[in-house]
Amino acid sequence: MSSASSGPVVLIGAGNMGGAMLSGWLKSGVAGSSIVVVDPGPSDQMMKTINDAGVAHVTSAPAGLTAGVLFLAVKPQVMEAVLPPVKGTVGPETVVVSVAAGKTLSFLEGHLGEAAMVRAMPNTPAMVGRGVTGAFANPRVTAAQREQVHSLLRVSGPVEWVPTEADIDAVTALSGSGPAYVFYLVECMAEAGRKLGLQADLAMRLARETVAGAGELLHQSPDDASRLRQNVTSPGGTTAAALSVLMAEDAMQPLFDKALAAARKRAEELAG
């Protein structure tokens, strides 16, 4: 995969998410010479990655540079300050990709002008190449640009395109924030094990490996989650006893309904 002839991939921000994307691009065969990283202070490890791959690094967007893809990987709260200096990199052929939660396309257009734009919502497992990303493209994004953006996002895991920008708030609630729900599930399982008499550190190791292993089984199996659940559940057995509690009418499903609704509401509030 190479960058479009219209210009380099310009990555604004090489922190956790931006750095993970950059590493993924390089591993997937994107030429370091076709990437420009704009970051005032990358970590030592990131600088080594940048230098080893022959990626251009600048502390601010240089004059006269026009991006093929302008990839915005900075935190939402600094976006306001970051955008004005990079406006000059947006040309008629540029596609802008933002992975900042809550920053709408109209917000981006207010700072960068009308352009082909994609809002993407990856999640933190992207840092180990096991993320999933929801993405929405505005009508100015061409088929070729969408394909290029897809290939750039795909390095961290599957990409799911949604039909409306509003869907990104629901994606944020489900998969964007979702890893935290799973980590909390591990905490809850470990604490319940401790209350059954297991040593706290043993309970945590058992819970952690159980969830990690179940996730890997889900990843590798062609069966859906409900089938995998049923495979573990013998009629009248221990799993069935636990699931009768978790699957009660007032138990886990309504709790998740409420939790995701709260996350989406907050995403909408942050978007203004």
RAVENLIN-V499167 format. One record per pair of residues at least 6 apart in sequence whose ideal C-beta (glycine too) atoms are under 8 Angstrom apart, sorted by the first residue. I is the first residue (numbers start at 0). J is the second residue. D is the distance in Angstrom with one decimal. If there is no record, write none. Layout:
i	j	d
I	J	D
I	J	D
//
This chain:
i	j	d
0	27	6.3
0	28	5.9
0	29	5.8
0	150	4.9
1	29	6.9
1	30	6.4
1	33	6.2
2	8	4.9
2	29	7.0
2	30	7.8
2	33	4.2
2	34	7.5
2	67	5.0
2	68	6.8
2	147	7.6
3	67	4.3
3	68	7.3
3	92	7.3
3	143	7.3
3	144	7.6
3	147	5.8
4	67	7.5
5	65	7.4
5	67	4.4
5	90	7.2
5	92	3.5
5	93	7.0
6	64	7.7
6	65	4.8
6	66	5.1
6	67	3.8
6	68	8.0
6	90	7.0
6	92	7.0
6	93	6.9
7	33	5.2
7	34	6.1
7	35	5.1
7	55	7.8
7	64	7.7
7	66	6.4
7	67	5.9
8	24	7.2
8	29	7.1
8	33	6.2
8	34	4.9
8	35	7.4
8	66	7.2
8	67	6.3
8	68	4.7
8	70	6.3
8	151	6.9
9	34	7.8
9	35	4.8
9	37	6.4
9	60	7.3
9	64	6.9
9	66	3.9
9	67	8.0
9	68	7.0
9	69	5.2
9	70	6.7
9	85	7.7
9	88	5.6
10	17	5.6
10	20	7.0
10	21	5.9
10	34	6.4
10	35	7.1
10	36	5.0
10	37	6.9
10	38	7.9
10	70	4.8
10	72	6.3
11	17	7.5
11	37	4.9
11	38	7.6
11	60	7.6
11	69	7.0
11	70	6.7
11	71	5.1
11	72	6.4
11	73	6.0
11	81	6.2
11	85	5.9
12	37	7.6
12	38	5.9
12	71	7.1
12	72	4.1
12	73	3.9
12	81	7.6
13	21	6.0
13	36	5.1
13	38	4.4
13	41	4.6
13	45	5.1
13	49	7.3
13	72	7.5
14	38	7.7
14	72	7.1
14	73	7.6
14	74	7.9
15	123	7.6
15	126	6.2
16	72	5.1
16	98	6.0
16	121	6.5
16	123	7.9
16	125	6.6
16	126	7.5
17	36	7.9
17	38	7.4
17	70	7.4
17	72	3.2
17	73	7.5
18	41	7.5
18	42	7.5
18	45	5.0
18	48	7.5
19	125	5.2
19	126	4.3
19	155	6.2
20	70	7.0
20	72	6.3
20	98	7.9
20	121	8.0
20	125	7.3
20	151	7.2
20	152	7.9
20	154	6.8
20	155	6.5
21	34	7.0
21	36	6.7
21	45	7.7
21	48	6.8
21	49	7.7
21	54	7.3
22	48	6.2
23	125	7.8
23	128	6.4
23	154	3.1
23	155	5.3
24	34	6.8
24	151	6.4
24	154	5.8
25	31	6.2
25	34	8.0
25	48	7.2
25	52	5.0
25	54	7.7
26	154	7.0
27	150	7.8
27	154	4.9
29	151	7.8
30	53	8.0
31	49	8.0
31	52	3.4
31	53	4.0
31	54	4.4
32	53	5.4
32	54	7.7
32	55	7.8
34	52	7.8
34	54	4.8
34	55	7.1
35	54	7.4
35	55	4.5
35	56	7.8
35	57	6.7
35	64	6.7
35	66	7.8
36	49	5.8
36	54	5.7
36	55	7.0
36	56	4.9
36	57	7.4
37	57	5.6
37	58	7.4
37	59	6.5
37	60	5.3
37	85	7.0
38	45	7.8
38	56	7.2
38	58	7.2
39	58	4.7
39	59	7.2
40	58	7.8
41	49	6.6
41	56	7.1
46	56	7.3
48	54	7.7
49	56	4.9
50	56	7.8
59	84	5.9
60	84	5.5
60	85	4.6
60	87	6.6
60	88	5.4
62	87	6.5
63	87	7.9
64	87	7.5
64	88	5.3
65	88	6.1
65	89	7.7
65	90	4.0
65	92	7.7
65	93	6.6
66	88	4.5
66	89	6.8
66	90	7.3
66	93	5.0
67	92	6.9
67	93	6.7
67	94	7.5
67	147	7.7
68	93	7.2
68	94	5.4
68	95	7.9
68	96	6.2
68	147	6.5
68	148	6.7
68	151	6.6
69	85	6.7
69	88	5.7
69	89	6.0
69	93	5.6
69	94	7.4
69	95	4.7
69	96	7.0
69	111	8.0
70	96	4.9
70	98	7.7
70	151	7.1
71	78	7.1
71	81	7.3
71	82	7.9
71	85	8.0
71	95	6.8
71	96	6.7
71	97	4.4
71	98	6.8
71	99	6.2
71	107	7.8
72	98	5.3
72	99	7.9
73	81	5.1
73	99	6.5
74	99	6.9
75	99	4.4
75	100	5.5
75	101	5.3
75	102	5.4
75	269	7.0
78	97	7.9
78	99	5.3
78	102	5.4
78	106	7.8
79	110	7.7
82	107	7.3
82	110	3.8
82	111	6.1
83	110	6.3
85	111	7.6
86	110	6.7
86	111	5.3
86	112	7.0
89	95	6.5
89	111	5.2
89	112	6.6
89	114	5.3
93	114	6.0
93	115	7.0
94	114	7.4
94	115	4.3
94	116	7.1
94	117	6.6
94	140	6.0
94	144	4.2
94	147	7.1
94	148	6.1
95	107	6.4
95	111	6.3
95	114	5.4
95	115	6.9
95	116	4.6
95	117	7.1
96	116	7.6
96	117	4.7
96	119	5.9
96	148	5.6
96	151	7.3
96	152	7.6
97	107	5.9
97	116	7.2
97	117	7.3
97	118	5.6
97	119	6.9
98	119	5.0
98	120	7.0
98	121	5.7
100	120	6.8
100	171	5.8
100	175	6.5
100	266	6.8
100	269	6.8
101	171	7.8
101	266	5.8
101	269	3.3
101	270	4.9
102	118	7.7
102	270	7.3
103	118	7.4
103	164	6.9
103	270	5.0
103	271	7.6
104	116	5.1
104	118	6.0
104	135	8.0
104	137	5.5
104	164	6.1
106	270	7.7
106	271	7.7
107	116	5.8
108	114	7.2
108	116	7.2
113	139	7.1
114	139	6.5
115	136	7.7
115	137	6.8
115	139	4.1
115	140	4.4
115	141	6.8
115	144	5.5
116	136	7.5
116	137	4.9
116	139	7.0
116	140	7.0
117	134	5.7
117	135	6.8
117	136	4.9
117	137	7.5
117	140	6.2
117	145	7.6
117	148	5.2
118	134	6.9
118	135	5.0
118	164	6.4
118	167	5.4
119	132	5.4
119	133	7.1
119	134	4.4
119	135	7.9
119	148	7.8
119	152	5.8
119	158	7.9
120	132	6.4
120	133	4.6
120	134	7.5
120	167	5.6
120	170	4.9
120	171	5.2
120	174	7.2
120	175	4.6
121	130	5.0
121	131	7.6
121	132	4.3
121	152	7.1
121	155	5.9
121	156	7.8
121	175	7.7
122	130	5.1
122	131	6.3
122	132	7.6
122	174	5.3
122	175	5.4
122	176	7.9
122	177	6.4
122	178	5.5
123	130	7.2
123	178	5.2
124	130	4.6
124	131	7.7
124	155	7.9
124	156	6.9
124	178	6.0
125	132	7.2
125	155	3.5
125	156	6.3
126	155	7.8
128	154	7.2
128	155	5.9
128	156	6.6
129	155	7.8
129	156	5.6
129	218	7.8
130	155	4.3
130	156	4.0
131	156	5.0
131	157	5.2
131	158	7.8
131	159	6.8
131	174	5.2
132	152	4.9
132	155	6.8
132	156	6.7
132	157	7.3
132	158	4.8
132	159	7.0
133	158	8.0
133	159	5.2
133	160	7.9
133	161	5.6
133	166	7.2
133	167	6.1
133	170	3.2
133	171	7.8
133	174	6.4
133	175	7.5
134	148	7.2
134	149	7.7
134	152	6.4
134	158	5.8
134	159	7.1
134	160	5.3
134	161	7.0
135	160	7.1
135	161	5.2
135	162	7.8
135	163	6.9
135	164	5.0
135	166	6.7
135	167	5.4
136	144	7.9
136	145	5.4
136	148	7.4
136	160	7.0
137	164	7.9
140	148	7.5
145	160	7.8
149	158	5.4
149	160	7.8
152	158	4.8
159	170	7.5
161	167	6.5
161	170	6.3
167	266	7.8
168	263	4.9
168	266	4.0
168	267	5.5
168	270	7.1
169	259	7.7
169	263	5.5
171	262	6.7
171	263	7.1
171	266	4.6
172	259	4.4
172	260	7.6
172	262	3.6
172	263	4.2
172	266	6.4
173	259	6.1
176	262	5.1
180	255	7.8
180	258	7.1
181	210	6.4
181	214	7.7
184	210	6.4
185	203	7.6
185	206	4.8
185	207	5.5
185	210	5.1
186	206	7.7
188	202	7.9
188	206	3.9
188	209	7.1
188	210	7.3
189	199	7.3
189	202	4.4
189	203	4.2
189	205	7.4
189	206	4.0
189	207	7.5
190	202	7.4
192	201	7.9
192	202	3.4
192	205	6.3
192	206	6.4
193	199	4.9
193	202	4.7
197	205	7.4
213	227	7.9
216	227	6.6
217	224	6.4
217	227	6.4
220	227	6.2
222	230	7.4
228	242	7.6
231	238	5.3
232	238	4.5
232	239	5.3
232	242	6.3
233	239	6.7
244	250	6.5
245	251	4.9
246	252	7.5
//
